[in-house]
């Protein structure tokens, strides 16, 4: 039973980390995938005085 709990915990943490990892590379503006470099060079964020993901509230929460 202890083994099952560890397996479940590992499985859930793997799923959560996968979701968080993929959300870093998915843009919310047009639903298109972006890379970290695209976010850094995307002048629209700086022009609006926003942080990199502040306009991605639906998929990034309040980041």
N, CA, C and O atoms as CSV, one atom per row, in Angstrom:
chain,resi,resn,atom,element,x,y,z
A,1,UNK,N,N,0.835,-1.200,0.000
A,1,UNK,CA,C,0.000,0.000,0.000
A,1,UNK,C,C,0.869,1.250,0.000
A,1,UNK,O,O,0.549,2.243,-0.652
A,2,UNK,N,N,1.957,1.188,0.731
A,2,UNK,CA,C,2.883,2.320,0.717
A,2,UNK,C,C,3.471,2.506,-0.675
A,2,UNK,O,O,3.671,3.633,-1.127
A,3,UNK,N,N,3.744,1.399,-1.349
A,3,UNK,CA,C,4.266,1.466,-2.719
A,3,UNK,C,C,3.255,2.124,-3.657
A,3,UNK,O,O,3.626,2.913,-4.527
A,4,UNK,N,N,1.983,1.795,-3.476
A,4,UNK,CA,C,0.947,2.377,-4.322
A,4,UNK,C,C,0.843,3.880,-4.106
A,4,UNK,O,O,0.648,4.629,-5.064
A,5,UNK,N,N,0.969,4.324,-2.878
A,5,UNK,CA,C,0.908,5.754,-2.604
A,5,UNK,C,C,2.067,6.491,-3.260
A,5,UNK,O,O,1.888,7.583,-3.800
A,6,UNK,N,N,3.250,5.895,-3.215
A,6,UNK,CA,C,4.403,6.528,-3.855
A,6,UNK,C,C,4.224,6.577,-5.367
A,6,UNK,O,O,4.577,7.569,-6.004
A,7,UNK,N,N,3.684,5.523,-5.933
A,7,UNK,CA,C,3.472,5.484,-7.378
A,7,UNK,C,C,2.458,6.535,-7.804
A,7,UNK,O,O,2.649,7.225,-8.805
A,8,UNK,N,N,1.385,6.652,-7.043
A,8,UNK,CA,C,0.360,7.637,-7.365
A,8,UNK,C,C,0.907,9.046,-7.238
A,8,UNK,O,O,0.648,9.898,-8.088
A,9,UNK,N,N,1.659,9.291,-6.185
A,9,UNK,CA,C,2.248,10.608,-5.984
A,9,UNK,C,C,3.209,10.957,-7.108
A,9,UNK,O,O,3.208,12.084,-7.602
A,10,UNK,N,N,4.022,10.004,-7.511
A,10,UNK,CA,C,4.968,10.225,-8.604
A,10,UNK,C,C,4.236,10.487,-9.909
A,10,UNK,O,O,4.623,11.361,-10.684
A,11,UNK,N,N,3.182,9.729,-10.147
A,11,UNK,CA,C,2.405,9.897,-11.370
A,11,UNK,C,C,1.758,11.279,-11.421
A,11,UNK,O,O,1.816,11.955,-12.449
A,12,UNK,N,N,1.144,11.700,-10.321
A,12,UNK,CA,C,0.484,13.001,-10.289
A,12,UNK,C,C,1.481,14.144,-10.436
A,12,UNK,O,O,1.205,15.128,-11.122
A,13,UNK,N,N,2.631,14.017,-9.797
A,13,UNK,CA,C,3.638,15.069,-9.909
A,13,UNK,C,C,4.194,15.132,-11.328
A,13,UNK,O,O,4.525,16.212,-11.817
A,14,UNK,N,N,4.296,13.986,-11.989
A,14,UNK,CA,C,4.761,13.963,-13.373
A,14,UNK,C,C,3.764,14.664,-14.291
A,14,UNK,O,O,4.156,15.437,-15.166
A,15,UNK,N,N,2.490,14.396,-14.092
A,15,UNK,CA,C,1.452,15.045,-14.894
A,15,UNK,C,C,1.454,16.553,-14.660
A,15,UNK,O,O,1.377,17.332,-15.610
A,16,UNK,N,N,1.543,16.964,-13.398
A,16,UNK,CA,C,1.537,18.385,-13.071
A,16,UNK,C,C,2.733,19.096,-13.684
A,16,UNK,O,O,2.589,20.178,-14.253
A,17,UNK,N,N,3.903,18.500,-13.573
A,17,UNK,CA,C,5.095,19.134,-14.127
A,17,UNK,C,C,5.018,19.197,-15.648
A,17,UNK,O,O,5.507,20.152,-16.252
A,18,UNK,N,N,4.413,18.197,-16.269
A,18,UNK,CA,C,4.254,18.211,-17.722
A,18,UNK,C,C,3.330,19.346,-18.152
A,18,UNK,O,O,3.604,20.037,-19.133
A,19,UNK,N,N,2.238,19.537,-17.418
A,19,UNK,CA,C,1.308,20.622,-17.728
A,19,UNK,C,C,1.984,21.977,-17.562
A,19,UNK,O,O,1.852,22.850,-18.419
A,20,UNK,N,N,2.710,22.151,-16.457
A,20,UNK,CA,C,3.387,23.423,-16.221
A,20,UNK,C,C,4.453,23.690,-17.276
A,20,UNK,O,O,4.604,24.822,-17.734
A,21,UNK,N,N,5.193,22.653,-17.663
A,21,UNK,CA,C,6.246,22.816,-18.659
A,21,UNK,C,C,5.665,23.224,-20.004
A,21,UNK,O,O,6.179,24.131,-20.659
A,22,UNK,N,N,4.592,22.553,-20.418
A,22,UNK,CA,C,4.009,22.878,-21.720
A,22,UNK,C,C,3.357,24.253,-21.703
A,22,UNK,O,O,3.343,24.936,-22.728
A,23,UNK,N,N,2.813,24.678,-20.558
A,23,UNK,CA,C,2.167,25.988,-20.503
A,23,UNK,C,C,3.162,27.123,-20.681
A,23,UNK,O,O,2.785,28.222,-21.087
A,24,UNK,N,N,4.440,26.862,-20.379
A,24,UNK,CA,C,5.455,27.895,-20.565
A,24,UNK,C,C,5.692,28.189,-22.040
A,24,UNK,O,O,6.142,29.281,-22.387
A,25,UNK,N,N,5.396,27.236,-22.903
A,25,UNK,CA,C,5.695,27.389,-24.322
A,25,UNK,C,C,4.452,27.594,-25.176
A,25,UNK,O,O,4.539,27.598,-26.404
A,26,UNK,N,N,3.311,27.762,-24.548
A,26,UNK,CA,C,2.083,27.971,-25.305
A,26,UNK,C,C,1.623,29.402,-25.092
A,26,UNK,O,O,1.370,29.815,-23.960
A,27,UNK,N,N,1.513,30.154,-26.170
A,27,UNK,CA,C,1.073,31.539,-26.074
A,27,UNK,C,C,-0.438,31.622,-26.003
A,27,UNK,O,O,-1.136,30.758,-26.533
A,28,UNK,N,N,-0.945,32.653,-25.356
A,28,UNK,CA,C,-2.384,32.790,-25.182
A,28,UNK,C,C,-3.000,33.754,-26.183
A,28,UNK,O,O,-4.215,33.737,-26.377
A,29,UNK,N,N,-2.193,34.594,-26.823
A,29,UNK,CA,C,-2.736,35.629,-27.693
A,29,UNK,C,C,-3.519,35.022,-28.852
A,29,UNK,O,O,-4.679,35.373,-29.069
A,30,UNK,N,N,-2.900,34.129,-29.585
A,30,UNK,CA,C,-3.542,33.514,-30.735
A,30,UNK,C,C,-3.644,32.005,-30.595
A,30,UNK,O,O,-4.049,31.318,-31.533
A,31,UNK,N,N,-3.284,31.497,-29.447
A,31,UNK,CA,C,-3.282,30.068,-29.251
A,31,UNK,C,C,-2.138,29.384,-29.984
A,31,UNK,O,O,-2.174,28.174,-30.205
A,32,UNK,N,N,-1.126,30.152,-30.360
A,32,UNK,CA,C,-0.002,29.575,-31.086
A,32,UNK,C,C,1.143,29.305,-30.133
A,32,UNK,O,O,1.302,29.992,-29.124
A,33,UNK,N,N,1.929,28.309,-30.457
A,33,UNK,CA,C,3.066,27.970,-29.614
A,33,UNK,C,C,4.165,29.018,-29.771
A,33,UNK,O,O,4.441,29.482,-30.877
A,34,UNK,N,N,4.772,29.374,-28.678
A,34,UNK,CA,C,5.884,30.319,-28.703
A,34,UNK,C,C,7.056,29.698,-27.966
A,34,UNK,O,O,6.891,28.739,-27.213
A,35,UNK,N,N,8.221,30.241,-28.182
A,35,UNK,CA,C,9.387,29.789,-27.437
A,35,UNK,C,C,9.760,30.856,-26.431
A,35,UNK,O,O,9.250,31.975,-26.483
A,36,UNK,N,N,10.645,30.514,-25.522
A,36,UNK,CA,C,11.091,31.491,-24.531
A,36,UNK,C,C,11.746,32.685,-25.220
A,36,UNK,O,O,11.604,33.821,-24.769
A,37,UNK,N,N,12.467,32.425,-26.318
A,37,UNK,CA,C,13.117,33.512,-27.048
A,37,UNK,C,C,12.083,34.454,-27.657
A,37,UNK,O,O,12.291,35.667,-27.680
A,38,UNK,N,N,10.980,33.913,-28.146
A,38,UNK,CA,C,9.928,34.748,-28.710
A,38,UNK,C,C,9.338,35.662,-27.649
A,38,UNK,O,O,9.038,36.825,-27.919
A,39,UNK,N,N,9.174,35.137,-26.446
A,39,UNK,CA,C,8.630,35.945,-25.362
A,39,UNK,C,C,9.592,37.074,-25.013
A,39,UNK,O,O,9.168,38.204,-24.773
A,40,UNK,N,N,10.886,36.768,-24.984
A,40,UNK,CA,C,11.877,37.781,-24.625
A,40,UNK,C,C,11.942,38.896,-25.652
A,40,UNK,O,O,12.140,40.056,-25.292
A,41,UNK,N,N,11.777,38.563,-26.930
A,41,UNK,CA,C,11.923,39.553,-27.986
A,41,UNK,C,C,10.590,40.120,-28.433
A,41,UNK,O,O,10.535,40.903,-29.381
A,42,UNK,N,N,9.524,39.738,-27.768
A,42,UNK,CA,C,8.205,40.209,-28.163
A,42,UNK,C,C,7.979,41.582,-27.549
A,42,UNK,O,O,7.605,41.687,-26.381
A,43,UNK,N,N,8.203,42.633,-28.329
A,43,UNK,CA,C,8.188,43.991,-27.794
A,43,UNK,C,C,6.852,44.445,-27.260
A,43,UNK,O,O,6.782,45.412,-26.502
A,44,UNK,N,N,5.786,43.761,-27.643
A,44,UNK,CA,C,4.453,44.181,-27.231
A,44,UNK,C,C,4.300,44.146,-25.720
A,44,UNK,O,O,3.620,44.995,-25.144
A,45,UNK,N,N,4.931,43.166,-25.070
A,45,UNK,CA,C,4.833,43.077,-23.618
A,45,UNK,C,C,5.455,44.303,-22.959
A,45,UNK,O,O,4.862,44.909,-22.066
A,46,UNK,N,N,6.657,44.662,-23.409
A,46,UNK,CA,C,7.344,45.805,-22.811
A,46,UNK,C,C,6.614,47.106,-23.130
A,46,UNK,O,O,6.545,48.003,-22.290
A,47,UNK,N,N,6.072,47.209,-24.336
A,47,UNK,CA,C,5.372,48.426,-24.734
A,47,UNK,C,C,4.142,48.671,-23.870
A,47,UNK,O,O,3.785,49.817,-23.595
A,48,UNK,N,N,3.508,47.610,-23.453
A,48,UNK,CA,C,2.326,47.744,-22.602
A,48,UNK,C,C,2.693,47.810,-21.125
A,48,UNK,O,O,1.817,47.932,-20.269
A,49,UNK,N,N,3.987,47.730,-20.827
A,49,UNK,CA,C,4.408,47.772,-19.438
A,49,UNK,C,C,4.015,46.530,-18.670
A,49,UNK,O,O,3.803,46.589,-17.459
A,50,UNK,N,N,3.916,45.412,-19.356
A,50,UNK,CA,C,3.483,44.180,-18.713
A,50,UNK,C,C,4.655,43.239,-18.523
A,50,UNK,O,O,5.680,43.347,-19.195
A,51,UNK,N,N,4.482,42.315,-17.595
A,51,UNK,CA,C,5.451,41.235,-17.481
A,51,UNK,C,C,5.168,40.243,-18.595
A,51,UNK,O,O,4.156,40.351,-19.286
A,52,UNK,N,N,6.047,39.293,-18.768
A,52,UNK,CA,C,5.979,38.410,-19.928
A,52,UNK,C,C,4.638,37.697,-20.069
A,52,UNK,O,O,4.150,37.531,-21.187
A,53,UNK,N,N,4.031,37.272,-18.962
A,53,UNK,CA,C,2.818,36.477,-19.072
A,53,UNK,C,C,1.601,37.170,-18.464
A,53,UNK,O,O,0.597,36.513,-18.188
A,54,UNK,N,N,1.672,38.474,-18.254
A,54,UNK,CA,C,0.564,39.125,-17.560
A,54,UNK,C,C,-0.700,39.161,-18.399
A,54,UNK,O,O,-1.795,39.297,-17.852
A,55,UNK,N,N,-0.577,39.041,-19.727
A,55,UNK,CA,C,-1.786,39.005,-20.547
A,55,UNK,C,C,-2.209,37.580,-20.854
A,55,UNK,O,O,-3.018,37.353,-21.753
A,56,UNK,N,N,-1.671,36.620,-20.121
A,56,UNK,CA,C,-2.025,35.218,-20.313
A,56,UNK,C,C,-2.780,34.694,-19.103
A,56,UNK,O,O,-2.568,33.559,-18.678
A,57,UNK,N,N,-3.649,35.509,-18.555
A,57,UNK,CA,C,-4.357,35.129,-17.339
A,57,UNK,C,C,-5.102,33.797,-17.445
A,57,UNK,O,O,-5.065,33.022,-16.489
A,58,UNK,N,N,-5.776,33.491,-18.558
A,58,UNK,CA,C,-6.525,32.229,-18.587
A,58,UNK,C,C,-5.662,30.991,-18.394
A,58,UNK,O,O,-6.102,30.027,-17.768
A,59,UNK,N,N,-4.432,31.000,-18.923
A,59,UNK,CA,C,-3.639,29.786,-18.817
A,59,UNK,C,C,-2.441,29.929,-17.899
A,59,UNK,O,O,-1.763,28.938,-17.627
A,60,UNK,N,N,-2.160,31.116,-17.416
A,60,UNK,CA,C,-1.017,31.292,-16.518
A,60,UNK,C,C,-1.422,31.870,-15.172
A,60,UNK,O,O,-0.557,32.234,-14.375
A,61,UNK,N,N,-2.716,31.962,-14.903
A,61,UNK,CA,C,-3.135,32.527,-13.631
A,61,UNK,C,C,-2.768,33.989,-13.541
A,61,UNK,O,O,-3.098,34.768,-14.436
A,62,UNK,N,N,-2.094,34.373,-12.481
A,62,UNK,CA,C,-1.760,35.780,-12.278
A,62,UNK,C,C,-0.288,36.051,-12.486
A,62,UNK,O,O,0.233,37.041,-11.973
A,63,UNK,N,N,0.395,35.195,-13.227
A,63,UNK,CA,C,1.824,35.397,-13.452
A,63,UNK,C,C,2.068,36.680,-14.231
A,63,UNK,O,O,3.216,37.020,-14.517
